[in-house]
Amino acid sequence: MNYRNPIIITIMTTALLFFLSACKTGPLMPEDGRFKHPDTYNFKFIGYDTNISNPENDRRSYYRIYIDKIEIGRTTIGLESQDKSFEARIQPNRHLLVVEKWVLDEKSEKYIKLNNIQQPRPNFVYFGLPEKRIVVVTLKNDAPQNRTSFEIDYEHE
């Protein structure tokens, strides 16, 4: 069989295009259609603790948020096991996020910063913030192990 014959090349090309178009399962969604577009914020932080075995150990807490070594705010207040969130508008770029955990001292009725040994480890993550996206960074702190994981995603509609 001569594969240089123009008729065979045309037939093979047409068959390949037909095969590729037949594999399509439905209309493709535009890339921007899946993600929420930034309006008042383009960065969102969510933090919470897991594996708290006793409700009496579930203290009220919040996180202070630092972007590129500058404090930009703090999360809402809630129990350690509850989601605490913070939203801000920052410049699209690659950034360093550092968090500090603060808990309520019930004796003095003031929030105190946990000492360095009790802070979530690691307490930082680098993330990229592209234009026209809302980056969501979620901190999950395994309380008994004091091991932290970060998940970075885009906010979906």
C-alpha atoms as an extended CHARMM CRD file, in Angstrom:
* protein
*
       157  EXT
         1         1  MET       CA              0.0000000000        0.0000000000        0.0000000000  PROA      1               0.0000000000
         2         2  ASN       CA              1.3590000000        3.3820000000       -0.9650000000  PROA      2               0.0000000000
         3         3  TYR       CA              0.8400000000        5.8530000000        1.9210000000  PROA      3               0.0000000000
         4         4  ARG       CA              2.0700000000        8.7880000000       -0.1800000000  PROA      4               0.0000000000
         5         5  ASN       CA             -0.9160000000        8.6100000000       -2.4860000000  PROA      5               0.0000000000
         6         6  PRO       CA             -2.9610000000       11.8470000000       -2.0230000000  PROA      6               0.0000000000
         7         7  ILE       CA             -6.2730000000        9.9750000000       -2.0930000000  PROA      7               0.0000000000
         8         8  ILE       CA             -5.1980000000        7.6370000000        0.7360000000  PROA      8               0.0000000000
         9         9  ILE       CA             -3.8750000000       10.5820000000        2.7540000000  PROA      9               0.0000000000
        10        10  THR       CA             -7.2070000000       12.4130000000        2.2980000000  PROA      10              0.0000000000
        11        11  ILE       CA             -9.2330000000        9.3350000000        3.3060000000  PROA      11              0.0000000000
        12        12  MET       CA             -7.0500000000        8.6870000000        6.3600000000  PROA      12              0.0000000000
        13        13  THR       CA             -7.2100000000       12.3410000000        7.4390000000  PROA      13              0.0000000000
        14        14  THR       CA            -10.9910000000       12.4200000000        7.0280000000  PROA      14              0.0000000000
        15        15  ALA       CA            -11.3750000000        9.1680000000        8.9930000000  PROA      15              0.0000000000
        16        16  LEU       CA             -9.1650000000       10.5040000000       11.7780000000  PROA      16              0.0000000000
        17        17  LEU       CA            -11.1380000000       13.7700000000       12.0110000000  PROA      17              0.0000000000
        18        18  PHE       CA            -14.4190000000       11.8430000000       12.0010000000  PROA      18              0.0000000000
        19        19  PHE       CA            -13.1470000000        9.5600000000       14.7690000000  PROA      19              0.0000000000
        20        20  LEU       CA            -11.9470000000       12.4760000000       16.9070000000  PROA      20              0.0000000000
        21        21  SER       CA            -15.2070000000       14.4120000000       16.5180000000  PROA      21              0.0000000000
        22        22  ALA       CA            -17.2610000000       11.2760000000       17.3110000000  PROA      22              0.0000000000
        23        23  CYS       CA            -15.4550000000       10.9330000000       20.6640000000  PROA      23              0.0000000000
        24        24  LYS       CA            -16.7340000000       14.2790000000       21.8750000000  PROA      24              0.0000000000
        25        25  THR       CA            -19.2800000000       13.7270000000       24.6770000000  PROA      25              0.0000000000
        26        26  GLY       CA            -20.9830000000       17.0880000000       24.5870000000  PROA      26              0.0000000000
        27        27  PRO       CA            -20.3780000000       20.7760000000       24.1500000000  PROA      27              0.0000000000
        28        28  LEU       CA            -17.1680000000       21.9320000000       25.7310000000  PROA      28              0.0000000000
        29        29  MET       CA            -17.6160000000       24.4830000000       28.4800000000  PROA      29              0.0000000000
        30        30  PRO       CA            -15.4910000000       27.5890000000       28.1010000000  PROA      30              0.0000000000
        31        31  GLU       CA            -12.6660000000       27.6400000000       30.6330000000  PROA      31              0.0000000000
        32        32  ASP       CA            -13.9670000000       30.8040000000       32.2930000000  PROA      32              0.0000000000
        33        33  GLY       CA            -17.4630000000       29.3620000000       32.6500000000  PROA      33              0.0000000000
        34        34  ARG       CA            -16.5570000000       26.9840000000       35.4860000000  PROA      34              0.0000000000
        35        35  PHE       CA            -14.9750000000       29.5220000000       37.7820000000  PROA      35              0.0000000000
        36        36  LYS       CA            -16.3950000000       32.4430000000       39.6940000000  PROA      36              0.0000000000
        37        37  HSD       CA            -14.9510000000       35.7690000000       38.5540000000  PROA      37              0.0000000000
        38        38  PRO       CA            -13.4620000000       38.1130000000       41.1680000000  PROA      38              0.0000000000
        39        39  ASP       CA            -15.6270000000       40.9860000000       42.2850000000  PROA      39              0.0000000000
        40        40  THR       CA            -14.9220000000       42.2240000000       45.8040000000  PROA      40              0.0000000000
        41        41  TYR       CA            -12.2060000000       39.6300000000       46.5320000000  PROA      41              0.0000000000
        42        42  ASN       CA             -9.8410000000       37.3450000000       44.6240000000  PROA      42              0.0000000000
        43        43  PHE       CA             -8.2820000000       35.5040000000       47.5920000000  PROA      43              0.0000000000
        44        44  LYS       CA            -10.1280000000       33.4160000000       50.1640000000  PROA      44              0.0000000000
        45        45  PHE       CA             -8.6730000000       31.5790000000       53.1690000000  PROA      45              0.0000000000
        46        46  ILE       CA            -10.5030000000       28.8750000000       55.1330000000  PROA      46              0.0000000000
        47        47  GLY       CA             -9.0040000000       27.2370000000       58.2240000000  PROA      47              0.0000000000
        48        48  TYR       CA            -10.1700000000       24.5870000000       60.6700000000  PROA      48              0.0000000000
        49        49  ASP       CA             -8.9510000000       21.7610000000       62.9360000000  PROA      49              0.0000000000
        50        50  THR       CA             -9.8180000000       18.0830000000       62.5570000000  PROA      50              0.0000000000
        51        51  ASN       CA             -9.8290000000       15.1070000000       64.9330000000  PROA      51              0.0000000000
        52        52  ILE       CA            -10.7820000000       17.0160000000       68.0710000000  PROA      52              0.0000000000
        53        53  SER       CA            -11.8880000000       14.1200000000       70.2450000000  PROA      53              0.0000000000
        54        54  ASN       CA            -13.5020000000       16.0230000000       73.1140000000  PROA      54              0.0000000000
        55        55  PRO       CA            -15.8970000000       19.0010000000       72.7500000000  PROA      55              0.0000000000
        56        56  GLU       CA            -14.3750000000       20.5220000000       75.8740000000  PROA      56              0.0000000000
        57        57  ASN       CA            -11.0750000000       20.8660000000       73.9820000000  PROA      57              0.0000000000
        58        58  ASP       CA            -12.7330000000       22.7100000000       71.0760000000  PROA      58              0.0000000000
        59        59  ARG       CA            -11.6400000000       26.2750000000       71.8530000000  PROA      59              0.0000000000
        60        60  ARG       CA            -12.7380000000       29.5170000000       70.1930000000  PROA      60              0.0000000000
        61        61  SER       CA            -10.0700000000       30.6750000000       67.7500000000  PROA      61              0.0000000000
        62        62  TYR       CA             -9.1610000000       32.6970000000       64.6720000000  PROA      62              0.0000000000
        63        63  TYR       CA             -6.1970000000       33.0010000000       62.2840000000  PROA      63              0.0000000000
        64        64  ARG       CA             -4.1760000000       36.0990000000       61.4900000000  PROA      64              0.0000000000
        65        65  ILE       CA             -3.3290000000       36.2170000000       57.7980000000  PROA      65              0.0000000000
        66        66  TYR       CA             -0.0420000000       37.4720000000       56.3860000000  PROA      66              0.0000000000
        67        67  ILE       CA              0.5710000000       37.8290000000       52.6520000000  PROA      67              0.0000000000
        68        68  ASP       CA              4.1990000000       38.3800000000       51.6530000000  PROA      68              0.0000000000
        69        69  LYS       CA              5.0850000000       39.0310000000       55.3310000000  PROA      69              0.0000000000
        70        70  ILE       CA              2.4930000000       41.8190000000       55.7320000000  PROA      70              0.0000000000
        71        71  GLU       CA             -0.5480000000       41.3190000000       57.9740000000  PROA      71              0.0000000000
        72        72  ILE       CA             -3.6440000000       41.8480000000       55.8500000000  PROA      72              0.0000000000
        73        73  GLY       CA             -6.3590000000       40.7450000000       58.2680000000  PROA      73              0.0000000000
        74        74  ARG       CA             -7.8480000000       37.9450000000       60.2790000000  PROA      74              0.0000000000
        75        75  THR       CA            -10.4870000000       35.2840000000       59.8920000000  PROA      75              0.0000000000
        76        76  THR       CA            -13.8750000000       35.0990000000       61.4890000000  PROA      76              0.0000000000
        77        77  ILE       CA            -14.0130000000       33.6700000000       65.0160000000  PROA      77              0.0000000000
        78        78  GLY       CA            -15.3310000000       30.1590000000       65.6640000000  PROA      78              0.0000000000
        79        79  LEU       CA            -14.6080000000       26.8960000000       67.3720000000  PROA      79              0.0000000000
        80        80  GLU       CA            -11.4050000000       25.2230000000       66.2360000000  PROA      80              0.0000000000
        81        81  SER       CA            -13.4500000000       22.5400000000       64.4480000000  PROA      81              0.0000000000
        82        82  GLN       CA            -15.4980000000       25.1470000000       62.5210000000  PROA      82              0.0000000000
        83        83  ASP       CA            -14.5560000000       26.8780000000       59.2770000000  PROA      83              0.0000000000
        84        84  LYS       CA            -13.0440000000       30.2980000000       59.8280000000  PROA      84              0.0000000000
        85        85  SER       CA            -12.7070000000       32.3860000000       56.6740000000  PROA      85              0.0000000000
        86        86  PHE       CA            -11.1020000000       35.5480000000       55.3500000000  PROA      86              0.0000000000
        87        87  GLU       CA            -11.4430000000       37.2890000000       51.9770000000  PROA      87              0.0000000000
        88        88  ALA       CA             -9.2560000000       39.9700000000       50.3930000000  PROA      88              0.0000000000
        89        89  ARG       CA             -8.2770000000       41.4980000000       47.0760000000  PROA      89              0.0000000000
        90        90  ILE       CA             -4.5760000000       41.1460000000       46.2920000000  PROA      90              0.0000000000
        91        91  GLN       CA             -2.4830000000       41.5980000000       43.1610000000  PROA      91              0.0000000000
        92        92  PRO       CA             -2.2360000000       38.6400000000       40.7830000000  PROA      92              0.0000000000
        93        93  ASN       CA              1.2150000000       37.1390000000       41.3170000000  PROA      93              0.0000000000
        94        94  ARG       CA              2.9590000000       34.3970000000       43.2890000000  PROA      94              0.0000000000
        95        95  HSD       CA              2.5240000000       34.9750000000       47.0310000000  PROA      95              0.0000000000
        96        96  LEU       CA              3.6260000000       33.6770000000       50.4090000000  PROA      96              0.0000000000
        97        97  LEU       CA              0.7930000000       33.0130000000       52.8600000000  PROA      97              0.0000000000
        98        98  VAL       CA              1.6650000000       32.7190000000       56.5630000000  PROA      98              0.0000000000
        99        99  VAL       CA             -0.9600000000       32.0820000000       59.2580000000  PROA      99              0.0000000000
       100       100  GLU       CA             -0.9060000000       32.5140000000       63.0250000000  PROA      100             0.0000000000
       101       101  LYS       CA             -3.4450000000       30.7660000000       65.2130000000  PROA      101             0.0000000000
       102       102  TRP       CA             -4.9650000000       32.6640000000       68.1360000000  PROA      102             0.0000000000
       103       103  VAL       CA             -7.2130000000       31.0700000000       70.8000000000  PROA      103             0.0000000000
       104       104  LEU       CA             -9.4360000000       32.4410000000       73.5350000000  PROA      104             0.0000000000
       105       105  ASP       CA             -7.9300000000       32.2510000000       77.0230000000  PROA      105             0.0000000000
       106       106  GLU       CA            -11.0700000000       31.7510000000       79.0770000000  PROA      106             0.0000000000
       107       107  LYS       CA             -9.4470000000       32.9670000000       82.3150000000  PROA      107             0.0000000000
       108       108  SER       CA             -8.4310000000       36.3750000000       81.0020000000  PROA      108             0.0000000000
       109       109  GLU       CA            -11.1680000000       36.4600000000       78.3190000000  PROA      109             0.0000000000
       110       110  LYS       CA             -8.5930000000       37.5930000000       75.7580000000  PROA      110             0.0000000000
       111       111  TYR       CA             -7.2730000000       35.9760000000       72.6160000000  PROA      111             0.0000000000
       112       112  ILE       CA             -3.6610000000       34.8580000000       72.8300000000  PROA      112             0.0000000000
       113       113  LYS       CA             -1.3000000000       33.6900000000       70.1360000000  PROA      113             0.0000000000
       114       114  LEU       CA             -0.4250000000       30.0220000000       70.4680000000  PROA      114             0.0000000000
       115       115  ASN       CA              3.2460000000       29.4500000000       71.1590000000  PROA      115             0.0000000000
       116       116  ASN       CA              5.4080000000       28.3280000000       68.2350000000  PROA      116             0.0000000000
       117       117  ILE       CA              5.2770000000       24.6490000000       69.1990000000  PROA      117             0.0000000000
       118       118  GLN       CA              1.4590000000       24.6590000000       69.1000000000  PROA      118             0.0000000000
       119       119  GLN       CA              1.1640000000       26.6710000000       65.8670000000  PROA      119             0.0000000000
       120       120  PRO       CA              0.0270000000       24.6510000000       62.8380000000  PROA      120             0.0000000000
       121       121  ARG       CA              3.0130000000       23.0890000000       61.0240000000  PROA      121             0.0000000000
       122       122  PRO       CA              3.7570000000       24.0920000000       58.4060000000  PROA      122             0.0000000000
       123       123  ASN       CA              2.1930000000       27.5040000000       58.9210000000  PROA      123             0.0000000000
       124       124  PHE       CA              2.9680000000       28.8000000000       55.4250000000  PROA      124             0.0000000000
       125       125  VAL       CA              2.3610000000       27.9930000000       51.7720000000  PROA      125             0.0000000000
       126       126  TYR       CA              3.2680000000       29.5870000000       48.4400000000  PROA      126             0.0000000000
       127       127  PHE       CA              0.4480000000       30.0080000000       45.9320000000  PROA      127             0.0000000000
       128       128  GLY       CA             -0.0900000000       31.5820000000       42.5440000000  PROA      128             0.0000000000
       129       129  LEU       CA             -2.9330000000       34.0170000000       41.9480000000  PROA      129             0.0000000000
       130       130  PRO       CA             -3.8020000000       34.3520000000       38.2460000000  PROA      130             0.0000000000
       131       131  GLU       CA             -5.9430000000       37.1250000000       36.8210000000  PROA      131             0.0000000000
       132       132  LYS       CA             -9.7000000000       36.5730000000       36.6340000000  PROA      132             0.0000000000
       133       133  ARG       CA             -9.6720000000       33.8350000000       39.2820000000  PROA      133             0.0000000000
       134       134  ILE       CA            -10.4870000000       33.5570000000       42.9730000000  PROA      134             0.0000000000
       135       135  VAL       CA             -7.9130000000       31.4210000000       44.7670000000  PROA      135             0.0000000000
       136       136  VAL       CA             -9.1770000000       29.4840000000       47.7920000000  PROA      136             0.0000000000
       137       137  VAL       CA             -6.5400000000       28.2600000000       50.2580000000  PROA      137             0.0000000000
       138       138  THR       CA             -7.8570000000       25.7800000000       52.8230000000  PROA      138             0.0000000000
       139       139  LEU       CA             -5.8370000000       24.9150000000       55.9260000000  PROA      139             0.0000000000
       140       140  LYS       CA             -6.7190000000       21.6310000000       57.6410000000  PROA      140             0.0000000000
       141       141  ASN       CA             -4.9140000000       21.1670000000       60.9380000000  PROA      141             0.0000000000
       142       142  ASP       CA             -4.8780000000       17.6590000000       62.4340000000  PROA      142             0.0000000000
       143       143  ALA       CA             -5.0690000000       18.7770000000       66.0600000000  PROA      143             0.0000000000
       144       144  PRO       CA             -3.6130000000       15.7220000000       67.8750000000  PROA      144             0.0000000000
       145       145  GLN       CA             -0.7430000000       15.2990000000       65.4100000000  PROA      145             0.0000000000
       146       146  ASN       CA             -0.2400000000       19.0590000000       64.8570000000  PROA      146             0.0000000000
       147       147  ARG       CA              0.1380000000       18.3330000000       61.1370000000  PROA      147             0.0000000000
       148       148  THR       CA             -1.2340000000       20.8130000000       58.6750000000  PROA      148             0.0000000000
       149       149  SER       CA             -2.1960000000       20.3970000000       55.0530000000  PROA      149             0.0000000000
       150       150  PHE       CA             -3.0220000000       23.1470000000       52.5940000000  PROA      150             0.0000000000
       151       151  GLU       CA             -5.3460000000       22.7670000000       49.6230000000  PROA      151             0.0000000000
       152       152  ILE       CA             -5.2620000000       25.3640000000       46.8800000000  PROA      152             0.0000000000
       153       153  ASP       CA             -8.1420000000       25.6170000000       44.4340000000  PROA      153             0.0000000000
       154       154  TYR       CA            -10.1680000000       28.1190000000       42.4370000000  PROA      154             0.0000000000
       155       155  GLU       CA            -13.6330000000       29.1310000000       43.5740000000  PROA      155             0.0000000000
       156       156  HSD       CA            -16.2790000000       27.5470000000       41.3780000000  PROA      156             0.0000000000
       157       157  GLU       CA            -19.6750000000       28.9850000000       40.5540000000  PROA      157             0.0000000000
